[in-house]
Amino acid sequence: MKITFLGSSHGVPEANRRCQSIMIEVGGKIYFVDMGTQSIEQLITKGKAVEDVKSIFITHLHGDHSNGLISFIDLCNWYFKKAEPEVYIPGSAEKVKSAIEAWLKCNGEDMRYFKFEDVKEGAFYNDGIIKMTAYRTKHKDFSYAYILEAENKRVFISGDLLGPKADFPKEAFDKPVDLAICECAHFNANDYLSVFENNENLKKLCITHYSNRWISSVMELKSKLSVPFLLATDGLEIDV
Ligand SMILES: [Zn+2]
C-alpha cells in the first residue's frame, strides 16, 4: 500500500503546506483519510482516476479535515458521473449530506445519490481490500482515530487529539502498528513519550499536522525514540 500526504499542515495552510488530506492506494483502489484540501485537483494532477476513489473517511468535521469534500462531491456529481465515492462521517453524515446538497442547490444542481454513512466506533468498514476500525477521541464531540488494515499491515492515523497523555487510544497498539501517523498541532510532541517510549508495537512513526510552534519538540521526540521517524511534507509518499 502507498500512502501520500496531499496536505500535511495543521489547522491553517502554510506556504507549500495544505490542510490535512491523506491518500491511500491499495488493491487498485484509492481511499482518503480526511479531505481538508482540494484533493480532487491534486488527484488529477497526479494522473489518478477519480473513479478509483472508493471511500473517504473523515476524522472530524473541522474544516482543515473536511472542506475538500464539497468540491469532491460537486465534481463527481456533474462531471465524473461514474465515480461512486462512499463518505464516512463522524457523528452526522445526514447533516453533511444535506449541507452539500444545499450548496449544490445554490447553483441549481440536484445531487445524485452518494452513500454517506456515520462512522461507528470499532470495526466499521471492510470492503475486502481494507478494514477500518474507529477509536473515539476527545478532540470534538465526534472525532476519531483510525486503524487501517490492508495487505497484512496496520496503519494508525491519530486524527486530532487533546493530547496523548489524556486522549490516546492505546488499545490500537495492542498489536504491531507498521506505521503510526500522528498529529502535533495541539501539544508538545514529547507528550507522545507517554505512549510510545518502549512501545514495541510501534514500528515507524510519521508526524504530520504539526504546528511550527512545536517543531523543536518534534525533533526532541525523534531523538528520544529508536523507531524510524518521518516528518510529513506535502507530497511525501510512504510504502507500507
Ligand atoms: Zn486539525
Boltz pocket constraint, residues with backbone or C-beta under 6 A from the ligand:
constraints:
  - pocket:
      binder: B
      contacts: [[A, 10], [A, 11], [A, 62], [A, 64], [A, 65], [A, 160], [A, 185], [A, 209]]
      max_distance: 6.0
